[in-house]
Amino acid sequence: MTPARLKPLAAVLALALAGCTLEPAYRRPAAPVPEASPSGPAYPRVAAAEPAPLPGWRDLFTDPKLKAVVDQALANNRDLRVAVANIQEARAQYQVQRSALLPQVNAQAAESFTHSPAAVQGVPGARAFDSHVYTAEVGFSAFELDLFGRIRSLTRAQQEQYFASEEARRTVQITLIAEVAGDFLTYGSDTAQLKIARDTQASGQASLDLTQKRLEGGIGTGLDVAQARTVVEQARVDVARLTTQVAQDKNALDLVVGAPVDAAALPDDVGAPVVRADALPAAIRSEVLLTRPDVVQAEDQLKAANANIGAARAAFFPSLTLTADGGVASTALSTLFRAGTGAWTFAPALTQPIFDFGKNRANLHLAKAQRDAAVATYEKSIQTAFREVADALAQRGTIDRQRAGEEALVDASTDAFNLAKARYERGADTYLNELIAQRSLYAAQQALVSTRLAAQTNLVTLYKALGGGAVS
């Protein structure tokens, strides 16, 4: 094809690539939640702070063991690998769709051999003859000029799906970090509970031995011995149960990490804080939730649905496709590239839908319905995020008071148990009061460990609910 003839074609292509689309103007739906987090007796009494980036998990977690386990999980967790693979898949699909915006140029060399018998030529005295045609061409076929933006809308929809897959990976990664921290803390809590049960069993066994000796000495009763045995047996049951629970906690941690966690990296207790409370806000504005990965993912999917409406609208309008090629043709291979063998073809085709029995209209209704569903999904994701943050803040507002009360209860129960034990050993009181005091101390110690776990996991939950900080 000559340069002079290529100029009009290039102009048409440029016009098509810069054309408009029929997508509706995108407007972010209003957030269906209050502007600020809830207030009341359960919540911290502070004003909502200005939106600020959250710290990364490396700055949020203070325990080196926990950081090492999270690093191991980020390297080995299979769910995260699936999320990364989904990004690669979405990127490839976007690139495939984007390629339709430009003509696919192909080179082709061909040979055709034709034998024509005399009987079909219709000329008296004609003889059969053979012919050869050799061609070498470069061109494109059935390239659609995107006059009404159908392909661009489909490309934009695929691009938004690609963006959504990246946000899905961020969601998986933040969830993974929170889950590892939660399993790590749970292992430490159950380990502490197991230690309390073992100490109680040993203490109860000592009391049982003493009570047995007092019975043998004629200053105790069989009731005292039976009551002392109840403490030992209850502690024995708890030791067995918690031994199983600790093993299961380790299995859960190994699964989420994606590889066995070394014993040296496991926690011994949950007494020392492993999460910085000062790094997380005590009240927020709801606009912060718009940057949460799952909310951004839902908005990306909404944008994709909006773009699909443009593609469905464009299907009502004519489509113009072009086929063009240029090269050389000859009846002899030896003369294929000689002067005078140039050949070209230019074949535009215009198609206008007339009767499709409602197909295009149904596709448009489908695209609009999918957009409406995406709006609802986006709004629901914001409501879910708001509820999760509100729940975490509600617990944060009361957990310190609860923990202080549990610590005071343990101190009081310890004093009561020591006094009751001393009175019994001096013969000034019955064993029943020591038994009651020992059970109360045991329950208070267990409750304190559970409350410390709740305080730590609350911060992890709040970090996740706020969308996490830097996750790399």
C-alpha positions in Angstrom: 0.0 0.0 0.0 1.5 3.4 -1.0 2.3 6.1 1.6 -0.3 8.4 0.1 -3.0 5.8 0.7 -1.8 5.0 4.2 -2.3 8.6 5.4 -6.1 8.6 5.4 -6.0 5.2 7.1 -3.7 6.5 9.8 -5.9 9.5 10.4 -9.0 7.2 10.8 -7.1 5.0 13.3 -6.0 8.1 15.3 -9.6 9.4 15.4 -10.8 6.0 16.6 -8.3 5.7 19.3 -9.1 9.2 20.6 -12.9 8.8 20.4 -15.4 9.1 23.2 -17.1 6.4 25.2 -20.7 5.9 26.3 -19.9 5.2 29.9 -22.0 6.9 32.6 -20.1 9.6 34.5 -18.7 7.9 37.6 -19.7 9.3 41.0 -18.6 7.7 44.2 -21.7 6.7 46.2 -22.0 8.5 49.5 -20.8 6.5 52.5 -23.9 5.1 54.3 -22.4 5.5 57.8 -22.1 8.3 60.3 -19.2 10.8 59.8 -17.5 9.8 63.0 -17.1 6.6 65.0 -19.7 6.0 67.8 -19.4 7.6 71.2 -20.8 6.5 74.6 -19.8 4.8 77.8 -18.1 1.9 76.0 -15.9 4.1 73.8 -12.7 6.1 74.5 -13.6 9.7 75.3 -11.5 11.4 72.7 -12.2 13.4 69.6 -11.7 11.9 66.2 -8.2 12.6 65.0 -7.3 13.9 61.6 -6.8 11.1 59.1 -3.2 9.9 59.2 -1.4 6.9 57.8 -1.2 3.9 60.1 2.2 2.6 61.0 3.4 -0.5 59.2 3.2 -3.8 61.1 7.0 -3.7 61.7 6.5 -0.5 63.7 3.2 -1.7 65.3 4.6 -5.0 66.7 7.2 -4.8 69.4 8.0 -8.5 69.9 11.0 -9.6 67.8 9.6 -13.2 67.8 6.3 -12.1 66.4 8.0 -10.1 63.7 10.1 -13.1 62.7 7.0 -15.3 62.5 5.1 -12.7 60.4 8.1 -12.5 58.0 8.0 -16.3 57.7 4.2 -16.2 57.0 4.6 -13.6 54.3 7.2 -15.8 52.6 5.3 -19.1 52.8 1.5 -18.6 53.2 -0.4 -20.3 50.3 -3.4 -17.9 50.4 -1.1 -15.0 49.8 0.5 -16.9 46.9 -2.9 -17.4 45.4 -3.6 -13.7 45.7 -0.4 -12.8 44.0 -1.2 -15.3 41.2 -4.6 -13.7 40.8 -3.0 -10.3 40.3 -0.8 -11.8 37.6 -3.9 -13.4 36.0 -5.8 -10.1 36.1 -2.8 -8.2 34.7 -2.6 -10.6 31.8 -6.3 -10.4 31.1 -6.1 -6.6 31.0 -3.2 -6.7 28.6 -5.1 -9.1 26.3 -8.1 -6.8 26.3 -5.9 -3.7 25.8 -4.3 -5.2 22.7 -7.6 -5.0 20.9 -7.2 -1.2 20.8 -4.5 -1.6 18.1 -4.4 -3.6 14.9 -2.6 -6.9 15.1 -0.1 -6.8 12.2 0.8 -10.1 10.7 3.2 -11.2 7.9 2.1 -14.0 5.6 3.7 -15.9 2.7 1.6 -18.2 0.6 1.6 -20.3 -2.5 -1.5 -21.4 -4.4 -1.6 -24.1 -7.1 -4.6 -24.4 -9.4 -5.4 -27.1 -12.0 -8.2 -26.1 -14.4 -9.5 -29.0 -16.7 -10.6 -28.2 -20.2 -14.1 -29.2 -19.6 -14.8 -26.3 -17.2 -13.3 -23.5 -19.4 -16.2 -23.4 -21.9 -14.0 -22.6 -24.8 -13.8 -25.0 -27.8 -10.3 -26.4 -28.2 -9.2 -25.2 -24.8 -6.7 -27.4 -22.9 -6.2 -28.0 -19.3 -3.7 -25.7 -17.6 -1.9 -25.3 -14.3 -1.2 -22.0 -12.5 0.9 -21.0 -9.6 0.5 -17.8 -7.5 3.1 -16.8 -4.9 2.3 -14.0 -2.4 4.1 -12.2 0.5 2.0 -9.7 2.5 2.0 -7.7 5.6 -1.3 -6.4 7.0 -4.2 -6.8 9.5 -7.7 -8.2 9.3 -11.0 -7.3 10.9 -9.6 -4.5 13.1 -12.5 -2.8 14.8 -12.3 1.0 14.8 -13.5 1.9 18.3 -15.7 4.8 17.2 -18.1 4.6 20.2 -15.7 3.4 22.8 -16.9 -0.2 23.2 -13.3 -1.7 23.3 -12.0 1.1 25.5 -14.9 0.5 27.9 -14.1 -3.2 28.1 -10.4 -2.3 28.5 -11.2 0.1 31.3 -13.4 -2.5 33.0 -10.6 -5.1 32.8 -8.1 -2.5 34.2 -10.4 -1.9 37.2 -10.6 -5.6 37.8 -6.8 -5.7 37.8 -6.7 -2.9 40.3 -9.3 -4.8 42.4 -7.1 -7.9 42.4 -4.2 -5.8 43.8 -6.5 -4.6 46.6 -7.6 -8.1 47.2 -3.9 -9.1 47.7 -3.5 -6.3 50.2 -6.6 -7.5 52.1 -5.2 -11.0 52.2 -1.9 -9.8 53.4 -3.3 -7.6 56.1 -5.6 -10.4 57.2 -2.7 -12.8 57.2 -0.6 -10.5 59.4 -3.6 -10.1 61.8 -4.2 -13.9 61.8 -0.6 -14.7 62.5 -0.5 -12.2 65.4 -3.8 -13.6 66.8 -2.6 -17.2 66.6 0.8 -16.2 68.1 -1.0 -14.4 71.1 -3.4 -17.3 71.5 -0.6 -19.8 71.8 1.1 -17.6 74.4 -2.2 -17.2 76.3 -2.9 -21.0 76.4 0.7 -21.6 77.4 0.2 -19.3 80.3 -3.1 -21.0 81.2 -1.4 -24.3 81.1 1.3 -23.1 83.5 -1.4 -21.8 85.9 -3.1 -25.2 85.8 0.1 -27.0 86.5 1.0 -24.7 89.4 -2.5 -25.1 90.8 -2.3 -28.9 90.4 1.1 -28.9 92.3 -0.3 -26.6 95.0 -3.4 -28.6 95.3 -1.4 -31.8 95.5 0.6 -30.3 98.4 -2.6 -29.3 100.2 -4.0 -32.8 99.6 -0.8 -34.4 101.0 -1.0 -32.1 104.1 -4.7 -32.8 104.6 -4.1 -36.5 104.3 -1.4 -36.3 107.0 -3.8 -34.3 109.2 -6.4 -37.0 108.8 -3.9 -39.7 109.7 -2.9 -37.6 112.7 -6.5 -37.5 113.9 -6.9 -33.7 113.4 -8.5 -33.7 109.9 -11.6 -35.2 108.4 -12.3 -37.3 105.4 -14.4 -34.4 104.0 -11.3 -32.2 104.0 -9.4 -34.8 102.0 -12.2 -35.2 99.5 -12.5 -31.5 99.1 -8.7 -31.1 98.6 -8.8 -33.8 96.0 -11.4 -31.9 93.9 -8.9 -29.1 93.3 -6.2 -31.6 92.2 -8.5 -33.4 89.9 -10.0 -30.2 88.3 -6.5 -29.0 87.7 -5.5 -32.3 86.2 -8.4 -32.1 83.8 -7.4 -28.6 82.8 -3.8 -29.6 82.3 -4.8 -32.3 79.9 -7.2 -30.0 78.1 -4.8 -27.2 77.8 -1.9 -29.4 76.7 -4.1 -30.5 73.8 -5.1 -26.8 73.1 -1.5 -25.7 73.0 -0.6 -28.4 70.5 -3.6 -27.4 68.4 -2.6 -23.7 68.6 0.9 -24.7 67.3 -0.8 -26.6 64.4 -3.0 -23.5 63.6 0.1 -21.2 63.6 2.1 -23.6 61.4 -0.8 -23.7 58.9 -1.2 -19.9 58.6 2.5 -19.4 58.5 2.8 -22.0 55.8 5.8 -23.8 57.4 6.7 -25.2 60.8 7.4 -22.4 63.3 10.6 -23.0 65.3 10.1 -23.5 69.0 12.5 -20.7 69.8 10.1 -18.3 68.0 7.1 -19.2 70.1 5.8 -17.0 72.9 5.9 -18.1 76.6 3.2 -15.7 77.9 1.0 -12.7 77.0 2.0 -10.6 79.9 4.3 -8.2 78.0 2.5 -6.1 75.3 3.5 -7.0 71.8 1.4 -4.3 70.1 1.9 -0.5 70.4 -1.4 0.9 71.7 -0.3 4.5 71.1 0.1 3.9 67.4 -3.6 3.3 66.8 -6.3 6.0 67.1 -9.0 5.8 69.7 -11.6 7.5 67.5 -11.8 8.0 63.7 -13.7 9.7 60.9 -15.5 7.4 58.6 -13.6 8.8 55.6 -10.6 6.8 56.8 -12.5 3.6 55.9 -12.6 4.6 52.2 -8.9 3.6 52.0 -9.4 0.2 53.5 -8.3 -2.4 50.9 -11.6 -4.3 50.7 -13.5 -1.0 50.3 -11.2 0.1 47.6 -11.5 -3.3 45.9 -15.3 -2.9 46.0 -15.1 0.5 44.4 -12.7 -0.7 41.7 -15.3 -3.4 40.9 -18.0 -0.8 40.8 -15.9 1.3 38.3 -15.6 -1.9 36.2 -19.3 -2.4 36.2 -19.8 1.2 35.2 -17.4 0.8 32.3 -19.3 -2.3 31.1 -22.4 -0.1 30.7 -20.5 1.9 28.2 -19.6 -1.2 26.3 -23.2 -2.4 26.3 -24.4 1.0 25.0 -21.9 1.0 22.2 -23.2 -2.3 21.0 -26.3 -0.4 19.7 -24.2 1.6 17.3 -22.5 0.7 14.0 -19.1 -1.0 14.1 -16.5 -0.4 11.5 -13.9 -3.0 10.8 -10.9 -2.7 8.6 -8.9 -5.3 6.7 -5.8 -4.2 4.9 -2.6 -5.7 3.6 0.1 -4.9 1.1 2.9 -6.9 -0.4 3.9 -8.7 -3.6 2.3 -11.3 -5.8 3.7 -13.3 -8.8 3.1 -16.4 -10.8 6.7 -17.4 -10.4 8.7 -17.5 -7.2 11.8 -16.2 -9.0 10.0 -12.9 -10.0 8.1 -12.4 -6.7 10.2 -9.4 -5.6 10.7 -7.8 -8.9 9.3 -4.4 -10.0 5.7 -4.4 -10.8 4.6 -7.2 -8.5 3.2 -4.9 -5.8 -0.3 -5.7 -4.6 -2.6 -4.4 -1.8 -6.0 -4.8 -0.4 -8.2 -2.5 1.7 -11.6 -3.8 2.8 -13.6 -1.7 5.3 -16.8 -3.2 6.6 -19.7 -1.4 8.4 -22.1 -3.4 10.5 -25.3 -1.9 12.0 -27.4 -4.1 14.3 -31.0 -4.2 13.1 -32.8 -7.2 14.5 -31.1 -8.9 17.4 -34.3 -10.0 19.2 -33.5 -7.9 22.3 -30.0 -9.2 22.8 -28.3 -5.8 23.0 -31.0 -4.3 25.2 -30.8 -7.3 27.5 -27.1 -6.9 27.8 -27.5 -3.3 28.7 -30.1 -4.2 31.4 -27.6 -6.8 32.6 -24.8 -4.3 32.8 -27.0 -1.8 34.7 -28.1 -4.5 37.1 -24.5 -5.5 37.8 -23.6 -1.9 38.4 -26.5 -1.6 40.9 -25.3 -4.7 42.7 -21.8 -3.3 42.7 -23.1 -0.1 44.4 -24.8 -2.1 47.1 -21.7 -4.3 47.6 -19.5 -1.1 47.9 -21.9 0.4 50.4 -22.1 -2.8 52.4 -18.3 -3.0 52.5 -18.2 0.5 54.1 -20.9 -0.5 56.6 -19.0 -3.7 57.5 -15.8 -1.8 57.9 -17.5 0.8 60.2 -19.1 -1.9 62.3 -15.7 -3.7 62.7 -13.9 -0.5 63.7 -16.8 0.4 66.1 -16.7 -3.0 67.8 -12.9 -2.8 68.2 -13.1 0.7 69.6 -15.9 -0.3 72.0 -13.7 -3.0 73.5 -10.7 -0.7 73.5 -12.6 1.8 75.6 -13.3 -0.7 78.4 -10.5 -3.3 78.2 -8.0 -1.4 80.3 -10.5 -1.0 83.1 -11.4 -4.7 82.9 -7.7 -5.7 83.0 -7.0 -3.4 86.0 -10.0 -5.0 87.8 -8.8 -8.5 87.0 -5.3 -7.7 88.3 -6.8 -6.3 91.5 -9.0 -9.4 91.8 -5.9 -11.7 91.5 -4.1 -9.7 94.2 -7.1 -9.9 96.5 -7.7 -13.6 95.8 -4.0 -14.3 96.5 -4.2 -12.6 99.9 -7.5 -14.4 100.7 -6.0 -17.8 99.7 -2.8 -17.2 101.8 -4.9 -16.1 104.9 -7.3 -19.0 104.5 -4.5 -21.5 104.1 -2.6 -20.1 107.1 -5.8 -20.3 109.3 -6.5 -23.9 108.2 -2.9 -25.0 108.9 -3.1 -23.5 112.4 -6.4 -25.2 113.0 -8.3 -21.9 113.3 -10.6 -22.6 110.3 -12.1 -25.4 108.2 -10.6 -26.5 104.9 -13.7 -25.3 103.1 -12.7 -21.7 103.3 -9.2 -22.5 101.9 -10.9 -24.5 99.1 -13.1 -21.7 98.2 -10.2 -19.2 98.2 -8.1 -21.5 96.1 -10.8 -22.0 93.5 -11.4 -18.2 93.4 -7.7 -17.5 92.9 -7.5 -20.1 90.1 -10.5 -18.6 88.3 -9.1 -15.1 88.8 -5.7 -16.0 87.3 -7.3 -17.7 84.3 -9.6 -14.6 83.8 -6.6 -12.3 83.9 -4.8 -14.2 81.2 -7.9 -14.2 79.0 -8.3 -10.4 79.5 -4.6 -9.8 78.7 -5.1 -11.8 75.5 -8.3 -9.8 74.7 -6.4 -6.5 75.2 -3.6 -7.5 72.8 -5.9 -9.1 70.1 -8.1 -6.0 70.3 -5.3 -3.8 69.0 -4.5 -6.3 66.3 -8.2 -6.4 65.3 -8.4 -2.6 65.3 -5.3 -2.5 63.1 -6.9 -4.9 60.6 -10.3 -3.1 60.7 -8.6 0.2 59.9 -7.1 -1.3 56.8 -3.6 -1.8 58.1 -0.5 0.3 57.3 2.4 -0.5 55.2 2.4 -4.2 54.6 5.6 -4.8 52.7 
